Amino acid sequence: MATKELLDRFLDDLAPFDPVAVWAHGSLAGGDYQEGRSDLDLIAVLPGAIGPRTVWRLALVHAALRADPSAAKLHCTYLTPARTAGAGRRHLTWAHEQLFRRTVTPVTRRELHTFGRVLHGMEPAGLLPPVPDAELAGFVVEDQRDFWRREVDRAANWTQDIWVDLAMVTLARATVTLRDGRLISKREALDLLPGMGAPVEVVDDIRQRRYAEHPVPADAAWRVRRAALTRDYLGPAIDALVASYG
């Protein structure tokens, strides 16, 4: 199912919940969406409290979509108008084919205010409080220092594409946000990484898997070598970033 068809079906399925708004953020909103490869990151604002019956009904909506493989990348967090403030609050979320609770981070909130795509209802500015620059910068530094720097020292995950891709891109985006106060796309991040001293082989590997018409999967030997290159680069790079802006 193409992205537009999937979104149309999802909005139809949400209609009985009478959503106040449905927004896209991430790659789809930022103009760097890759059909079949990018996640489809959504936020839906429902009009009232999300009790057990609503949770059950939403689970059925997402379960019905699972028949189509393309829906596996559709992620949606559910807010209510009374609970849009506070980036530390956890909200019901469907992602990775399960329901759980997570926050709507300052980065996501800034994305929504800057280039969020309205799929239904109100604009983000009408419901979400603005994100002060200091709050955004503080979150970005904390994410690099307390999550990514810790994970660099744990070898287990780094042969996986998703860890390499996300860590490298997030570092470049964090650098630009802290330096210039703006958000950039994944494509822009990849363009910047070689100039930041990142291993070119790793950047090229990420780029071809995201943008090549026929991406070549990494073999076992390259995965091991790529993991070492990535971790050797990220550790000092994160330390330098945090020392400059923390």
Backbone hydrogen bonds in HBPLUS format (Angstrom, degrees):
<---DONOR---> <-ACCEPTOR-->    atom                        ^
c    i                          cat <-CA-CA->   ^        H-A-AA   ^      H-
h    n   atom  resd res      DA  || num        DHA   H-A  angle D-A-AA Bond
n    s   type  num  typ     dist DA aas  dist angle  dist       angle   num
A0006-LEU N   A0002-ALA O   2.91 MM   4  6.17 158.9  1.95 156.8 163.6     1
A0007-LEU N   A0003-THR O   2.84 MM   4  6.09 163.9  1.87 157.3 161.2     2
A0008-ASP N   A0004-LYS O   2.87 MM   4  6.06 162.1  1.90 150.2 155.6     3
A0009-ARG N   A0005-GLU O   2.95 MM   4  6.15 160.4  1.99 147.0 152.3     4
A0010-PHE N   A0006-LEU O   2.90 MM   4  6.11 161.5  1.93 149.7 155.4     5
A0011-LEU N   A0007-LEU O   2.87 MM   4  6.08 165.4  1.89 156.0 159.2     6
A0012-ASP N   A0008-ASP O   3.00 MM   4  6.19 154.9  2.06 145.1 152.2     7
A0013-ASP N   A0009-ARG O   2.87 MM   4  6.15 153.9  1.94 149.9 157.4     8
A0014-LEU N   A0010-PHE O   2.92 MM   4  6.19 138.1  2.09 144.2 156.1     9
A0015-ALA N   A0011-LEU O   3.08 MM   4  6.16 124.8  2.39 138.4 151.4    10
A0015-ALA N   A0012-ASP O   3.24 MM   3  5.19 142.0  2.39  95.3 105.9    11
A0017-PHE N   A0014-LEU O   2.83 MM   3  5.50 151.9  1.91 124.7 133.7    12
A0018-ASP N   A0015-ALA O   2.90 MM   3  5.24 163.5  1.93 117.4 122.7    13
A0020-VAL N   A0045-VAL O   2.70 MM  25  5.41 145.6  1.82 157.0 168.2    14
A0122-MET N   A0020-VAL O   3.26 MM 102  6.55 153.9  2.33 145.5 146.9    15
A0045-VAL N   A0021-ALA O   2.79 MM  24  5.14 170.2  1.80 151.7 154.0    16
A0022-VAL N   A0120-HIS O   2.89 MM  98  4.96 148.7  1.99 137.5 135.6    17
A0119-LEU N   A0022-VAL O   2.83 MM  97  5.37 157.2  1.88 153.4 158.3    18
A0120-HIS N   A0022-VAL O   3.20 MM  98  4.96 138.1  2.38 144.3 139.1    19
A0023-TRP N   A0043-ILE O   2.75 MM  20  5.17 163.3  1.78 155.5 161.4    20
A0043-ILE N   A0023-TRP O   2.86 MM  20  5.17 149.7  1.95 146.5 151.4    21
A0024-ALA N   A0117-ARG O   2.83 MM  93  5.02 155.6  1.89 143.6 151.9    22
A0117-ARG N   A0024-ALA O   3.01 MM  93  5.02 166.9  2.03 147.7 150.3    23
A0025-HIS N   A0041-ASP O   2.99 MM  16  5.64 161.5  2.03 148.2 152.1    24
A0030-GLY N   A0026-GLY O   2.91 MM   4  6.00 152.5  1.99 151.8 160.9    25
A0031-GLY N   A0027-SER O   3.05 MM   4  5.93 116.4  2.48 146.0 153.1    26
A0032-ASP N   A0027-SER O   3.08 MM   5  4.85 148.1  2.18 138.0 141.5    27
A0037-ARG N   A0034-GLN O   2.92 MM   3  5.43 163.9  1.94 137.4 140.6    28
A0038-SER N   A0034-GLN O   2.89 MM   4  5.17 171.5  1.90 153.9 152.7    29
A0040-LEU N   A0073-LYS O   2.79 MM  33  5.71 177.7  1.79 143.2 144.0    30
A0075-HIS N   A0040-LEU O   2.90 MM  35  5.96 173.5  1.91 153.0 154.4    31
A0042-LEU N   A0075-HIS O   2.82 MM  33  5.96 153.3  1.89 152.4 161.4    32
A0077-THR N   A0042-LEU O   3.11 MM  35  6.49 153.2  2.19 136.9 140.7    33
A0044-ALA N   A0077-THR O   2.88 MM  33  6.22 163.7  1.90 159.4 164.3    34
A0079-LEU N   A0044-ALA O   2.83 MM  35  6.20 161.5  1.87 154.6 161.0    35
A0046-LEU N   A0079-LEU O   2.79 MM  33  6.14 158.3  1.84 161.7 154.1    36
A0055-VAL N   A0051-GLY O   2.97 MM   4  6.25 160.5  2.01 157.7 164.1    37
A0056-TRP N   A0052-PRO O   2.96 MM   4  6.16 159.8  2.00 148.5 153.5    38
A0057-ARG N   A0053-ARG O   2.94 MM   4  6.23 159.3  1.99 149.1 154.6    39
A0058-LEU N   A0054-THR O   2.86 MM   4  6.09 160.5  1.90 154.4 159.4    40
A0059-ALA N   A0055-VAL O   2.91 MM   4  6.14 153.9  1.98 148.0 155.6    41
A0060-LEU N   A0056-TRP O   3.09 MM   4  6.41 148.2  2.19 144.5 152.6    42
A0061-VAL N   A0057-ARG O   3.07 MM   4  6.44 151.0  2.16 145.0 152.6    43
A0062-HIS N   A0058-LEU O   3.05 MM   4  6.39 165.8  2.07 157.2 158.7    44
A0063-ALA N   A0059-ALA O   2.84 MM   4  5.97 154.1  1.90 146.1 154.6    45
A0064-ALA N   A0060-LEU O   2.95 MM   4  6.08 152.4  2.03 146.9 152.8    46
A0065-LEU N   A0061-VAL O   3.29 MM   4  6.60 143.4  2.43 139.3 148.6    47
A0065-LEU N   A0062-HIS O   3.13 MM   3  5.08 122.6  2.47  93.3 107.8    48
A0066-ARG N   A0062-HIS O   3.22 MM   4  6.46 131.8  2.46 142.0 153.9    49
A0066-ARG N   A0063-ALA O   3.22 MM   3  5.23 137.6  2.41  95.6 107.0    50
A0068-ASP N   A0065-LEU O   2.98 MM   3  5.96 168.6  1.99 131.0 133.8    51
A0071-ALA N   A0068-ASP O   2.99 MM   3  5.68 154.7  2.06 121.6 128.7    52
A0072-ALA N   A0069-PRO O   3.12 MM   3  5.73 165.9  2.14 117.4 121.8    53
A0074-LEU N   A0071-ALA O   3.00 MM   3  5.15 164.5  2.02 110.6 115.4    54
A0076-CYS N   A0094-TRP O   2.92 MM  18  5.29 151.3  2.00 144.2 153.3    55
A0094-TRP N   A0076-CYS O   2.80 MM  18  5.29 163.8  1.83 153.3 157.3    56
A0078-TYR N   A0092-LEU O   2.78 MM  14  5.43 169.8  1.79 168.6 170.7    57
A0083-ARG N   A0080-THR O   2.89 MM   3  5.32 158.0  1.94 117.3 124.7    58
A0089-ARG N   A0086-GLY O   3.21 MM   3  5.72 165.9  2.23 114.5 118.7    59
A0091-HIS N   A0102-ARG O   2.70 MM  11  5.35 167.8  1.71 137.3 136.8    60
A0102-ARG N   A0091-HIS O   3.01 MM  11  5.35 152.5  2.09 140.1 141.4    61
A0093-THR N   A0100-PHE O   2.71 MM   7  5.40 149.4  1.80 170.6 167.2    62
A0100-PHE N   A0093-THR O   2.93 MM   7  5.40 154.4  1.99 151.0 159.4    63
A0095-ALA N   A0098-GLN O   3.03 MM   3  5.64 159.7  2.07 161.8 162.2    64
A0098-GLN N   A0095-ALA O   3.12 MM   3  5.64 139.7  2.29 111.6 120.7    65
A0109-ARG N   A0105-THR O   2.91 MM   4  6.19 162.9  1.94 156.0 161.6    66
A0110-ARG N   A0106-PRO O   2.86 MM   4  6.00 154.6  1.93 143.9 150.5    67
A0111-GLU N   A0107-VAL O   2.87 MM   4  6.13 157.7  1.92 149.6 156.4    68
A0112-LEU N   A0108-THR O   2.92 MM   4  6.20 160.5  1.96 151.6 156.1    69
A0113-HIS N   A0109-ARG O   3.07 MM   4  6.36 156.1  2.13 146.0 151.9    70
A0114-THR N   A0110-ARG O   2.84 MM   4  5.97 149.0  1.94 150.2 159.4    71
A0115-PHE N   A0111-GLU O   2.76 MM   4  5.73 170.0  1.77 159.8 162.6    72
A0116-GLY N   A0112-LEU O   3.13 MM   4  3.83 139.5  2.30 105.7 109.2    73
A0126-GLY N   A0123-GLU O   3.07 MM   3  5.53 147.8  2.17 111.7 120.7    74
A0127-LEU N   A0124-PRO O   2.97 MM   3  5.46 161.6  2.00 117.1 123.1    75
A0128-LEU N   A0124-PRO O   2.76 MM   4  5.59 176.2  1.76 175.3 174.6    76
A0135-GLU N   A0132-PRO O   3.10 MM   3  5.31 120.0  2.48 101.0 115.4    77
A0136-LEU N   A0132-PRO O   3.08 MM   4  6.42 161.9  2.12 157.2 162.1    78
A0137-ALA N   A0133-ASP O   2.91 MM   4  6.12 170.9  1.92 157.2 159.4    79
A0138-GLY N   A0134-ALA O   2.91 MM   4  5.96 158.8  1.95 143.2 149.8    80
A0139-PHE N   A0135-GLU O   3.03 MM   4  6.20 156.6  2.08 146.3 151.9    81
A0140-VAL N   A0136-LEU O   3.05 MM   4  6.30 163.2  2.08 152.9 157.3    82
A0141-VAL N   A0137-ALA O   3.01 MM   4  6.23 166.6  2.03 156.4 159.1    83
A0142-GLU N   A0138-GLY O   3.02 MM   4  6.11 163.4  2.05 145.1 150.4    84
A0143-ASP N   A0139-PHE O   2.85 MM   4  6.03 157.6  1.90 153.3 159.4    85
A0144-GLN N   A0140-VAL O   3.11 MM   4  6.34 159.6  2.15 147.6 152.2    86
A0145-ARG N   A0141-VAL O   2.84 MM   4  6.01 165.9  1.86 156.7 161.3    87
A0146-ASP N   A0142-GLU O   2.73 MM   4  5.51 164.4  1.75 148.9 154.4    88
A0147-PHE N   A0143-ASP O   3.14 MM   4  5.28 142.9  2.29 121.6 130.4    89
A0148-TRP N   A0143-ASP O   3.09 MM   5  6.51 162.0  2.12 161.0 163.5    90
A0149-ARG N   A0144-GLN O   2.88 MM   5  5.96 143.8  2.01 150.4 160.4    91
A0151-GLU N   A0147-PHE O   2.96 MM   4  6.20 158.2  2.01 154.4 161.3    92
A0152-VAL N   A0148-TRP O   3.00 MM   4  6.21 143.9  2.13 148.5 156.9    93
A0153-ASP N   A0150-ARG O   3.21 MM   3  5.68 137.1  2.41 106.1 115.9    94
A0154-ARG N   A0151-GLU O   2.93 MM   3  5.12 160.6  1.97 109.8 116.1    95
A0158-TRP N   A0155-ALA O   3.33 MM   3  5.91 153.7  2.41 120.2 126.8    96
A0160-GLN N   A0157-ASN O   3.09 MM   3  5.89 164.1  2.11 126.3 130.4    97
A0164-VAL N   A0160-GLN O   3.42 MM   4  6.77 169.0  2.43 157.7 159.9    98
A0165-ASP N   A0161-ASP O   2.87 MM   4  6.01 178.7  1.87 169.2 169.6    99
A0166-LEU N   A0162-ILE O   3.01 MM   4  5.90 166.9  2.02 142.3 146.4   100
A0167-ALA N   A0163-TRP O   3.02 MM   4  5.89 161.1  2.06 143.5 149.5   101
A0168-MET N   A0164-VAL O   3.11 MM   4  6.12 169.9  2.12 151.9 154.9   102
A0169-VAL N   A0165-ASP O   3.10 MM   4  6.17 169.0  2.11 152.5 155.9   103
A0170-THR N   A0166-LEU O   2.86 MM   4  5.78 157.9  1.91 144.6 151.8   104
A0171-LEU N   A0167-ALA O   3.05 MM   4  6.17 153.6  2.12 143.6 149.9   105
A0172-ALA N   A0168-MET O   3.25 MM   4  6.57 165.0  2.28 150.6 153.3   106
A0173-ARG N   A0169-VAL O   2.96 MM   4  6.20 163.0  1.99 153.6 158.8   107
A0174-ALA N   A0170-THR O   2.80 MM   4  5.88 156.1  1.86 147.2 154.2   108
A0175-THR N   A0171-LEU O   2.93 MM   4  6.13 155.2  1.99 148.6 155.1   109
A0176-VAL N   A0172-ALA O   3.16 MM   4  6.45 161.7  2.19 149.4 152.7   110
A0177-THR N   A0173-ARG O   2.96 MM   4  6.15 161.6  1.99 150.4 156.0   111
A0178-LEU N   A0174-ALA O   2.94 MM   4  6.09 165.6  1.96 153.2 156.6   112
A0179-ARG N   A0175-THR O   2.93 MM   4  5.99 152.5  2.00 144.7 153.1   113
A0180-ASP N   A0176-VAL O   2.72 MM   4  5.48 164.4  1.74 147.6 153.1   114
A0181-GLY N   A0177-THR O   2.77 MM   4  4.43 133.8  1.98 116.2 126.7   115
A0189-ALA N   A0185-SER O   2.98 MM   4  6.23 153.7  2.06 142.8 150.7   116
A0190-LEU N   A0186-LYS O   2.94 MM   4  6.22 157.8  1.99 151.5 156.0   117
A0191-ASP N   A0187-ARG O   3.07 MM   4  6.37 150.7  2.15 146.1 154.3   118
A0192-LEU N   A0188-GLU O   3.08 MM   4  6.33 140.7  2.24 144.4 154.6   119
A0192-LEU N   A0189-ALA O   3.11 MM   3  5.16 126.8  2.41  95.6 109.3   120
A0193-LEU N   A0189-ALA O   3.06 MM   4  6.22 144.3  2.20 150.8 160.0   121
A0195-GLY N   A0192-LEU O   3.07 MM   3  5.59 122.0  2.42 115.7 129.0   122
A0196-MET N   A0193-LEU O   2.86 MM   3  4.95 144.0  1.99 104.3 116.2   123
A0198-ALA N   A0193-LEU O   3.14 MM   5  5.41 161.1  2.18 147.3 141.4   124
A0197-GLY N   A0194-PRO O   3.06 MM   3  5.26 159.5  2.11 109.7 112.7   125
A0202-VAL N   A0199-PRO O   3.07 MM   3  5.51 124.9  2.39 106.8 119.6   126
A0203-VAL N   A0199-PRO O   3.14 MM   4  6.52 162.1  2.18 153.0 158.2   127
A0204-ASP N   A0200-VAL O   2.84 MM   4  6.02 166.7  1.86 158.0 161.3   128
A0205-ASP N   A0201-GLU O   3.02 MM   4  6.14 148.1  2.12 137.0 145.8   129
A0206-ILE N   A0202-VAL O   2.99 MM   4  6.31 159.9  2.03 153.7 157.9   130
A0207-ARG N   A0203-VAL O   2.94 MM   4  6.15 164.8  1.96 152.6 157.1   131
A0208-GLN N   A0204-ASP O   2.96 MM   4  6.14 164.0  1.99 149.8 153.2   132
A0209-ARG N   A0205-ASP O   3.22 MM   4  6.36 155.4  2.28 144.2 150.6   133
A0210-ARG N   A0206-ILE O   3.05 MM   4  6.25 138.3  2.23 145.0 156.5   134
A0210-ARG N   A0207-ARG O   3.20 MM   3  5.20 128.3  2.49  93.1 106.6   135
A0211-TYR N   A0207-ARG O   2.79 MM   4  5.85 158.6  1.84 155.9 161.7   136
A0212-ALA N   A0208-GLN O   2.95 MM   4  4.67 147.0  2.06 116.7 125.9   137
A0223-ARG N   A0219-ASP O   2.98 MM   4  6.21 154.6  2.04 153.8 161.8   138
A0224-VAL N   A0220-ALA O   3.16 MM   4  6.45 156.9  2.22 149.7 154.3   139
A0225-ARG N   A0221-ALA O   3.08 MM   4  6.35 165.3  2.10 149.3 153.5   140
A0226-ARG N   A0222-TRP O   2.65 MM   4  5.69 163.4  1.68 153.7 159.3   141
A0227-ALA N   A0223-ARG O   2.96 MM   4  6.03 151.6  2.04 140.2 147.4   142
A0228-ALA N   A0224-VAL O   3.23 MM   4  6.54 156.7  2.29 145.1 150.1   143
A0229-LEU N   A0225-ARG O   2.98 MM   4  6.29 165.6  2.00 155.7 159.6   144
A0230-THR N   A0226-ARG O   2.90 MM   4  5.99 163.3  1.92 151.3 156.0   145
A0231-ARG N   A0227-ALA O   3.00 MM   4  6.12 170.0  2.01 150.7 153.4   146
A0232-ASP N   A0228-ALA O   2.93 MM   4  5.96 161.1  1.96 149.7 155.6   147
A0233-TYR N   A0229-LEU O   3.10 MM   4  6.23 144.4  2.23 139.7 148.5   148
A0234-LEU N   A0230-THR O   2.85 MM   4  6.01 171.4  1.86 157.7 160.4   149
A0235-GLY N   A0231-ARG O   3.22 MM   4  6.08 174.3  2.23 147.7 149.3   150
A0237-ALA N   A0233-TYR O   3.21 MM   4  6.22 157.4  2.27 151.6 157.9   151
A0238-ILE N   A0234-LEU O   2.78 MM   4  5.81 167.0  1.80 162.1 163.3   152
A0239-ASP N   A0235-GLY O   3.06 MM   4  6.26 165.3  2.09 152.4 157.0   153
A0240-ALA N   A0236-PRO O   2.93 MM   4  6.11 157.1  1.99 146.7 152.2   154
A0241-LEU N   A0237-ALA O   3.02 MM   4  6.24 157.7  2.07 145.2 151.4   155
A0242-VAL N   A0238-ILE O   2.91 MM   4  6.11 169.6  1.92 160.8 162.7   156
A0243-ALA N   A0239-ASP O   2.94 MM   4  6.08 155.9  2.00 144.6 151.9   157
A0244-SER N   A0240-ALA O   3.02 MM   4  6.19 144.3  2.16 142.3 151.2   158
A0245-TYR N   A0241-LEU O   3.02 MM   4  6.22 149.9  2.12 149.8 157.7   159
A0246-GLY N   A0242-VAL O   2.59 MM   4  4.72 142.7  1.73 140.8 144.8   160
